[in-house]
Amino acid sequence: MAFLDNSGDIILDAVLTDAGRQRMARGEFKIVKFALSDEEIDYELFNGNHPNGSAFADLSIMQTPVLEAFTNNTSLMKTKLISINRNNILYMPLFRISNNSNFSTEVQNSTTGGFYVSADTDTDDAVAVNSAFATQDGRHRGFIPHDVLRLGAGAITKKIRIDQGMDTSGDPPISTPIPADLKETAFLVRLDHRLLRLHAGIHSGTDIYPALNSSFVDDDAIASYYIPYSNAAVKDAPEYTSAADVRRGNNIEEFDGPLGPQLSLTVQSTQAVQTSTALFDELGTRASGNNTPITGLTGSDYKFIDTIMNVVGVTSGYSIDIPLRIWKKVS
């Protein structure tokens, strides 16, 4: 990784992504669209009171060194720029984890947020039988079990729900639909293919948390999943008539303004994570002290791997990183 000198002439530095090189090797490479981002820009550097006048207000921004292009497309462009024809937009939509809703609650004892993931049924059993990890109503918060059906109602966290919405302080109110041109039509989800597989976070009849198919796995072992609006994992937010309705039933919202779709996902460990400690030895950490997930069991009984699930809205370009910590009972 290197930086390009941006103090003089503007330089165009381009490389093909992993997907681009794969298509070129097949003779199928053709540029049909492109994306721009402002990943390296710090807008706080704008100086409207520059002593040399307004022409120099953005000089520090324009001369900020930019990263040399590299092929890992999951790392370079997390903040994509979008074009919107309307000029009367006061609020842009955001993503938030639907905390405190039934079956989607982050860990309560972590400063970084995110979710714990059980590597196998042995770890499930250790979590389920030990009451020290239980917090509210005797249910385990933030811990996604390996076998969600075995834990049944005993686990409050079985999925990760990401909500789209606007913070408008109630004007327009939550009962107003999100504008059609800002409503997400699809989501792009990325995660480490060595560690986890992605499933829809739905449970309807015999269709129990169905596996989702990745669109592409790059040479860094990052799997990309394209999830359109038509997928069962995506549904519209309930139609609320007032903000008070949000606190009723199972649909606790994170926004006080217009709402967009809800994306419900869950993850399950790969065969390599379930049956072996090799990846934990290579990438993980042995639990100790406050890192131990279950009080009363020694830290040497557990190992964990920290990873990230990245969710991007195809319409808005908004991106959210969700920390995941995979726990495995090793003795």
The 8 nearest C-alpha neighbors of each residue, nearest first, counted from 0:
[[1, 67, 2, 66, 69, 68, 3, 70],
 [2, 0, 67, 66, 3, 68, 65, 69],
 [1, 3, 66, 67, 65, 64, 4, 0],
 [4, 2, 65, 64, 67, 5, 66, 1],
 [5, 3, 64, 6, 2, 65, 7, 62],
 [4, 6, 62, 64, 7, 3, 63, 9],
 [7, 5, 62, 4, 8, 63, 64, 61],
 [8, 6, 5, 9, 4, 62, 10, 61],
 [7, 9, 10, 5, 6, 4, 11, 62],
 [8, 10, 7, 5, 11, 6, 4, 61],
 [11, 9, 12, 8, 5, 3, 4, 7],
 [12, 10, 13, 9, 68, 67, 8, 3],
 [11, 13, 68, 10, 67, 14, 3, 69],
 [12, 14, 68, 11, 15, 69, 67, 70],
 [15, 13, 68, 69, 16, 70, 12, 19],
 [14, 16, 19, 20, 70, 17, 13, 18],
 [15, 17, 70, 19, 18, 72, 20, 71],
 [16, 18, 20, 19, 217, 70, 21, 15],
 [17, 19, 21, 16, 20, 22, 217, 15],
 [20, 18, 16, 22, 15, 21, 17, 23],
 [19, 21, 23, 17, 22, 18, 15, 24],
 [22, 20, 18, 24, 19, 23, 17, 25],
 [21, 23, 28, 27, 25, 19, 24, 20],
 [22, 24, 28, 26, 20, 25, 21, 27],
 [23, 25, 21, 22, 26, 20, 27, 28],
 [26, 24, 22, 23, 27, 21, 28, 20],
 [27, 25, 23, 24, 28, 22, 21, 29],
 [26, 28, 22, 25, 23, 29, 24, 21],
 [29, 27, 23, 22, 26, 19, 30, 25],
 [30, 28, 31, 27, 23, 22, 19, 26],
 [29, 31, 32, 28, 33, 19, 27, 15],
 [30, 32, 29, 33, 28, 34, 27, 19],
 [33, 31, 30, 34, 29, 35, 28, 19],
 [34, 32, 35, 31, 30, 36, 79, 80],
 [33, 35, 79, 36, 32, 80, 81, 76],
 [36, 34, 80, 79, 33, 37, 76, 81],
 [35, 37, 79, 80, 78, 38, 76, 34],
 [36, 38, 40, 39, 78, 79, 80, 35],
 [37, 39, 78, 36, 40, 76, 77, 75],
 [40, 38, 37, 65, 41, 66, 63, 64],
 [41, 39, 37, 38, 42, 60, 63, 61],
 [40, 42, 43, 44, 39, 60, 45, 38],
 [43, 41, 44, 45, 40, 60, 57, 46],
 [42, 44, 45, 41, 46, 60, 40, 59],
 [45, 43, 42, 41, 60, 46, 59, 57],
 [46, 44, 57, 43, 42, 56, 47, 60],
 [47, 45, 56, 48, 49, 44, 57, 43],
 [46, 48, 56, 49, 45, 53, 57, 52],
 [49, 47, 46, 50, 56, 52, 53, 51],
 [48, 50, 46, 52, 51, 56, 47, 55],
 [51, 49, 52, 48, 55, 53, 56, 47],
 [52, 50, 49, 55, 53, 54, 56, 48],
 [51, 53, 49, 54, 50, 55, 56, 48],
 [52, 54, 56, 55, 47, 49, 51, 48],
 [55, 53, 52, 56, 57, 51, 58, 49],
 [54, 56, 58, 53, 57, 52, 51, 49],
 [57, 55, 46, 53, 47, 49, 45, 54],
 [56, 58, 45, 60, 55, 59, 61, 46],
 [57, 59, 55, 61, 60, 56, 62, 45],
 [60, 58, 62, 61, 57, 63, 44, 45],
 [59, 61, 57, 63, 58, 62, 44, 40],
 [60, 62, 58, 59, 63, 57, 5, 6],
 [63, 61, 6, 5, 59, 60, 58, 64],
 [62, 64, 60, 61, 59, 5, 65, 40],
 [65, 63, 5, 4, 3, 2, 62, 66],
 [66, 64, 3, 2, 63, 39, 67, 5],
 [67, 65, 2, 1, 3, 68, 64, 0],
 [66, 68, 2, 1, 3, 69, 65, 0],
 [67, 69, 13, 12, 66, 14, 70, 75],
 [70, 68, 71, 67, 14, 0, 16, 72],
 [69, 71, 16, 72, 17, 15, 14, 68],
 [72, 70, 73, 69, 74, 16, 75, 17],
 [71, 73, 74, 75, 70, 16, 76, 69],
 [74, 72, 71, 75, 76, 77, 189, 221],
 [75, 73, 72, 71, 76, 77, 70, 69],
 [74, 76, 72, 73, 77, 71, 38, 69],
 [77, 75, 78, 36, 74, 38, 79, 72],
 [76, 78, 79, 75, 318, 38, 74, 73],
 [79, 77, 36, 38, 76, 37, 80, 318],
 [78, 80, 36, 316, 35, 77, 76, 81],
 [81, 79, 36, 35, 78, 37, 82, 316],
 [80, 82, 79, 83, 315, 316, 35, 34],
 [83, 81, 84, 80, 85, 315, 314, 79],
 [84, 82, 85, 81, 86, 180, 181, 88],
 [83, 85, 86, 82, 87, 180, 88, 81],
 [84, 86, 83, 87, 88, 82, 180, 89],
 [85, 87, 88, 84, 83, 89, 82, 90],
 [88, 86, 85, 89, 90, 84, 83, 91],
 [89, 87, 90, 86, 85, 91, 83, 178],
 [88, 90, 87, 91, 167, 86, 165, 92],
 [91, 89, 88, 165, 92, 167, 166, 93],
 [90, 92, 165, 93, 89, 88, 181, 166],
 [93, 91, 165, 164, 163, 90, 94, 181],
 [92, 94, 164, 163, 165, 91, 317, 95],
 [95, 93, 163, 162, 161, 164, 319, 96],
 [96, 94, 162, 161, 97, 93, 163, 253],
 [95, 97, 161, 98, 160, 162, 94, 159],
 [98, 96, 160, 161, 100, 95, 162, 253],
 [97, 99, 104, 100, 96, 103, 105, 253],
 [100, 98, 104, 101, 97, 103, 251, 105],
 [99, 101, 251, 98, 103, 97, 249, 250],
 [100, 102, 249, 103, 99, 155, 156, 104],
 [101, 103, 156, 155, 157, 158, 100, 104],
 [104, 102, 156, 159, 158, 100, 101, 160],
 [103, 105, 98, 99, 141, 156, 140, 102],
 [106, 104, 141, 113, 114, 112, 107, 98],
 [107, 105, 141, 114, 108, 140, 109, 112],
 [106, 108, 109, 105, 140, 141, 112, 104],
 [109, 107, 106, 110, 112, 105, 111, 141],
 [108, 110, 111, 112, 107, 106, 113, 105],
 [109, 111, 112, 108, 107, 106, 113, 105],
 [112, 110, 109, 113, 322, 106, 108, 321],
 [113, 111, 109, 110, 105, 106, 322, 114],
 [112, 114, 322, 105, 321, 323, 106, 111],
 [115, 113, 141, 323, 105, 106, 142, 324],
 [114, 116, 142, 324, 141, 323, 325, 143],
 [117, 115, 325, 143, 142, 324, 326, 144],
 [116, 118, 144, 145, 326, 119, 325, 122],
 [117, 119, 327, 273, 268, 326, 145, 325],
 [120, 118, 273, 145, 122, 121, 117, 123],
 [119, 121, 123, 122, 145, 124, 146, 118],
 [122, 120, 124, 123, 119, 125, 328, 327],
 [121, 123, 125, 328, 120, 124, 119, 327],
 [124, 122, 120, 126, 121, 125, 144, 127],
 [123, 125, 127, 121, 122, 126, 120, 128],
 [124, 126, 122, 123, 127, 128, 129, 121],
 [127, 125, 123, 124, 129, 128, 122, 293],
 [126, 128, 124, 125, 129, 123, 150, 130],
 [129, 127, 125, 126, 124, 130, 123, 131],
 [130, 128, 126, 131, 127, 125, 132, 293],
 [129, 131, 133, 132, 128, 137, 127, 126],
 [132, 130, 133, 129, 294, 293, 295, 134],
 [131, 133, 130, 293, 134, 139, 129, 294],
 [134, 132, 139, 137, 130, 138, 131, 135],
 [135, 133, 137, 138, 132, 139, 136, 140],
 [134, 136, 137, 138, 133, 139, 140, 155],
 [137, 135, 138, 134, 133, 139, 155, 153],
 [138, 136, 133, 135, 134, 139, 130, 153],
 [137, 139, 154, 133, 153, 136, 155, 135],
 [140, 138, 133, 154, 155, 142, 132, 134],
 [141, 139, 142, 156, 155, 106, 104, 138],
 [140, 142, 106, 105, 114, 104, 156, 115],
 [143, 141, 115, 140, 116, 156, 114, 144],
 [142, 144, 116, 157, 156, 115, 117, 141],
 [145, 143, 117, 147, 146, 123, 142, 116],
 [144, 146, 117, 119, 267, 118, 147, 120],
 [145, 147, 144, 148, 149, 120, 150, 123],
 [148, 146, 144, 150, 149, 145, 157, 151],
 [147, 149, 151, 150, 146, 152, 144, 145],
 [150, 148, 151, 147, 146, 123, 144, 120],
 [149, 151, 148, 153, 147, 154, 152, 146],
 [152, 150, 148, 153, 149, 147, 154, 155],
 [151, 153, 154, 150, 155, 138, 148, 149],
 [154, 152, 138, 151, 150, 155, 139, 127],
 [155, 153, 139, 138, 152, 156, 150, 151],
 [154, 156, 102, 138, 140, 139, 157, 101],
 [157, 155, 102, 103, 141, 154, 140, 143],
 [156, 158, 102, 143, 147, 155, 103, 154],
 [157, 159, 265, 103, 200, 264, 156, 102],
 [158, 160, 264, 103, 263, 265, 161, 200],
 [161, 159, 263, 97, 262, 96, 103, 264],
 [160, 162, 96, 262, 95, 261, 97, 94],
 [163, 161, 261, 95, 94, 97, 96, 260],
 [164, 162, 94, 259, 93, 260, 258, 92],
 [163, 165, 258, 92, 259, 93, 257, 254],
 [166, 164, 92, 256, 257, 167, 254, 93],
 [165, 167, 256, 254, 255, 168, 164, 90],
 [166, 168, 256, 169, 170, 165, 255, 171],
 [169, 167, 170, 255, 166, 256, 172, 171],
 [168, 170, 172, 167, 256, 255, 171, 173],
 [171, 169, 172, 167, 168, 256, 173, 255],
 [170, 172, 169, 256, 167, 175, 173, 257],
 [173, 171, 169, 256, 170, 174, 175, 257],
 [172, 174, 256, 257, 175, 255, 242, 169],
 [173, 175, 239, 240, 172, 241, 176, 257],
 [176, 174, 257, 173, 172, 171, 177, 256],
 [177, 175, 257, 258, 178, 174, 259, 173],
 [176, 178, 257, 258, 259, 182, 179, 175],
 [179, 177, 181, 180, 182, 176, 257, 259],
 [178, 180, 182, 181, 177, 176, 183, 259],
 [179, 181, 178, 182, 314, 83, 183, 177],
 [182, 180, 178, 179, 315, 183, 314, 177],
 [183, 181, 179, 259, 180, 177, 178, 184],
 [184, 182, 314, 185, 312, 181, 313, 260],
 [183, 185, 228, 314, 227, 182, 313, 186],
 [186, 184, 227, 228, 313, 226, 183, 312],
 [185, 187, 312, 226, 313, 311, 225, 227],
 [186, 188, 225, 311, 224, 310, 226, 312],
 [189, 187, 310, 224, 309, 223, 311, 186],
 [190, 188, 223, 309, 222, 308, 224, 221],
 [189, 191, 308, 221, 222, 192, 307, 309],
 [192, 190, 221, 193, 194, 220, 222, 195],
 [191, 193, 222, 220, 194, 221, 195, 190],
 [194, 192, 191, 195, 220, 269, 271, 221],
 [193, 195, 192, 269, 191, 268, 272, 196],
 [196, 194, 268, 269, 267, 192, 191, 266],
 [195, 197, 267, 266, 268, 269, 192, 198],
 [196, 198, 266, 211, 265, 210, 195, 267],
 [199, 197, 210, 211, 265, 209, 266, 208],
 [198, 200, 264, 232, 208, 209, 201, 265],
 [201, 199, 264, 263, 265, 208, 158, 232],
 [200, 202, 208, 199, 203, 232, 207, 263],
 [203, 201, 207, 208, 206, 204, 200, 205],
 [204, 202, 206, 207, 205, 201, 208, 231],
 [203, 205, 206, 202, 207, 201, 208, 209],
 [204, 206, 207, 203, 202, 208, 209, 201],
 [207, 205, 203, 204, 202, 209, 208, 201],
 [208, 206, 202, 209, 205, 203, 201, 204],
 [207, 209, 199, 201, 200, 198, 202, 206],
 [210, 208, 198, 207, 199, 206, 211, 201],
 [209, 211, 198, 197, 199, 208, 212, 196],
 [212, 210, 198, 197, 209, 213, 199, 224],
 [213, 211, 214, 210, 224, 197, 225, 198],
 [212, 214, 224, 223, 215, 222, 211, 225],
 [215, 213, 224, 223, 225, 212, 216, 222],
 [214, 216, 223, 213, 222, 217, 224, 18],
 [217, 215, 222, 221, 220, 223, 218, 214],
 [218, 216, 219, 220, 221, 17, 215, 222],
 [217, 219, 220, 216, 17, 221, 71, 18],
 [218, 220, 217, 221, 71, 216, 191, 222],
 [221, 219, 218, 217, 192, 216, 191, 222],
 [222, 220, 191, 216, 219, 192, 217, 190],
 [221, 223, 216, 192, 189, 190, 215, 213],
 [222, 224, 189, 215, 213, 214, 188, 216],
 [223, 225, 213, 188, 214, 187, 226, 189],
 [224, 226, 187, 186, 214, 227, 188, 223],
 [225, 227, 186, 185, 224, 187, 230, 228],
 [228, 226, 185, 229, 230, 184, 186, 225],
 [227, 229, 184, 185, 230, 233, 226, 234],
 [230, 228, 227, 231, 233, 226, 232, 234],
 [231, 229, 232, 228, 227, 233, 226, 234],
 [230, 232, 233, 229, 234, 199, 201, 228],
 [231, 233, 199, 263, 230, 262, 200, 201],
 [234, 232, 262, 231, 261, 230, 228, 263],
 [233, 235, 261, 260, 236, 232, 262, 231],
 [234, 236, 260, 261, 237, 259, 233, 258],
 [235, 237, 260, 261, 259, 258, 238, 234],
 [238, 236, 239, 235, 250, 258, 234, 245],
 [237, 239, 236, 174, 240, 176, 235, 173],
 [240, 238, 174, 241, 244, 237, 173, 245],
 [239, 241, 174, 238, 244, 242, 173, 243],
 [242, 240, 243, 244, 239, 174, 173, 245],
 [241, 243, 244, 245, 173, 255, 239, 240],
 [244, 242, 241, 245, 246, 247, 240, 239],
 [245, 243, 242, 247, 246, 241, 239, 240],
 [246, 244, 251, 243, 242, 247, 252, 250],
 [247, 245, 251, 244, 243, 248, 250, 252],
 [248, 246, 244, 245, 249, 250, 251, 243],
 [247, 249, 250, 246, 251, 245, 244, 101],
 [248, 250, 101, 100, 251, 247, 246, 245],
 [251, 249, 248, 100, 252, 245, 247, 246],
 [250, 252, 100, 245, 246, 249, 99, 253],
 [251, 253, 254, 245, 250, 97, 100, 246],
 [252, 254, 97, 95, 251, 255, 98, 162],
 [255, 253, 256, 166, 252, 164, 165, 258],
 [254, 256, 169, 173, 166, 168, 167, 172],
 [255, 257, 173, 172, 167, 165, 169, 166],
 [258, 256, 173, 177, 175, 176, 165, 164],
 [259, 257, 164, 177, 163, 176, 236, 256],
 [258, 260, 163, 164, 177, 182, 236, 235],
 [261, 259, 235, 234, 236, 163, 162, 233],
 [260, 262, 162, 234, 233, 161, 235, 236],
 [261, 263, 233, 161, 160, 232, 162, 264],
 [264, 262, 160, 200, 232, 159, 199, 261],
 [265, 263, 200, 199, 159, 158, 198, 160],
 [264, 266, 158, 200, 198, 159, 199, 197],
 [267, 265, 197, 196, 198, 195, 268, 264],
 [266, 268, 196, 195, 145, 269, 197, 265],
 [267, 269, 195, 118, 194, 272, 196, 273],
 [270, 268, 195, 272, 271, 194, 273, 196],
 [269, 271, 273, 272, 274, 268, 275, 194],
 [270, 272, 269, 273, 274, 275, 194, 278],
 [273, 271, 269, 270, 275, 274, 268, 118],
 [274, 272, 270, 119, 118, 271, 275, 269],
 [273, 275, 271, 272, 270, 276, 119, 269],
 [274, 276, 277, 271, 272, 273, 278, 270],
 [275, 277, 279, 278, 280, 272, 274, 329],
 [278, 276, 280, 279, 275, 281, 271, 272],
 [279, 277, 281, 280, 276, 282, 272, 283],
 [280, 278, 283, 276, 282, 277, 281, 304],
 [281, 279, 277, 278, 283, 282, 276, 284],
 [280, 282, 278, 279, 283, 277, 276, 284],
 [283, 281, 279, 278, 280, 304, 284, 305],
 [284, 282, 279, 304, 303, 280, 281, 302],
 [283, 285, 303, 302, 286, 304, 279, 282],
 [284, 286, 302, 301, 303, 287, 299, 283],
 [287, 285, 298, 291, 290, 302, 301, 284],
 [286, 288, 298, 290, 291, 289, 285, 299],
 [287, 289, 290, 291, 298, 286, 297, 292],
 [288, 290, 291, 287, 292, 286, 294, 298],
 [291, 289, 287, 286, 288, 292, 298, 285],
 [290, 292, 286, 289, 298, 287, 293, 288],
 [293, 291, 290, 294, 132, 289, 286, 326],
 [292, 294, 132, 291, 296, 131, 295, 126],
 [295, 293, 296, 131, 292, 291, 132, 297],
 [294, 296, 293, 297, 131, 129, 291, 298],
 [297, 295, 294, 293, 298, 300, 291, 299],
 [296, 298, 299, 300, 295, 291, 287, 294],
 [299, 297, 287, 286, 300, 291, 301, 296],
 [298, 300, 297, 301, 286, 285, 287, 302],
 [301, 299, 330, 298, 329, 328, 297, 296],
 [302, 300, 328, 286, 329, 299, 327, 298],
 [301, 303, 285, 286, 327, 284, 326, 279],
 [302, 304, 326, 325, 283, 284, 327, 324],
 [305, 303, 283, 325, 324, 282, 279, 284],
 [306, 304, 324, 323, 325, 303, 307, 283],
 [305, 307, 323, 322, 324, 304, 308, 191],
 [308, 306, 322, 321, 323, 309, 320, 190],
 [307, 309, 190, 321, 320, 189, 322, 310],
 [308, 310, 320, 189, 188, 319, 321, 307],
 [309, 311, 188, 319, 318, 187, 320, 308],
 [312, 310, 318, 187, 317, 186, 316, 313],
 [311, 313, 186, 316, 317, 315, 314, 183],
 [312, 314, 185, 316, 186, 315, 311, 183],
 [315, 313, 183, 312, 316, 184, 181, 182],
 [316, 314, 317, 312, 313, 181, 183, 81],
 [315, 317, 312, 313, 79, 314, 311, 318],
 [318, 316, 312, 315, 311, 93, 319, 78],
 [319, 317, 311, 310, 316, 77, 312, 320],
 [318, 320, 310, 309, 321, 311, 94, 317],
 [321, 319, 309, 308, 307, 322, 310, 318],
 [320, 322, 308, 113, 307, 309, 323, 319],
 [323, 321, 113, 307, 306, 114, 320, 308],
 [322, 324, 114, 306, 307, 113, 115, 305],
 [323, 325, 305, 115, 304, 116, 306, 326],
 [324, 326, 116, 304, 303, 117, 115, 118],
 [327, 325, 303, 117, 118, 302, 116, 324],
 [328, 326, 118, 302, 301, 122, 329, 303],
 [327, 329, 301, 122, 300, 330, 302, 121],
 [328, 330, 300, 301, 327, 302, 276, 299],
 [329, 300, 328, 301, 299, 327, 121, 302]]
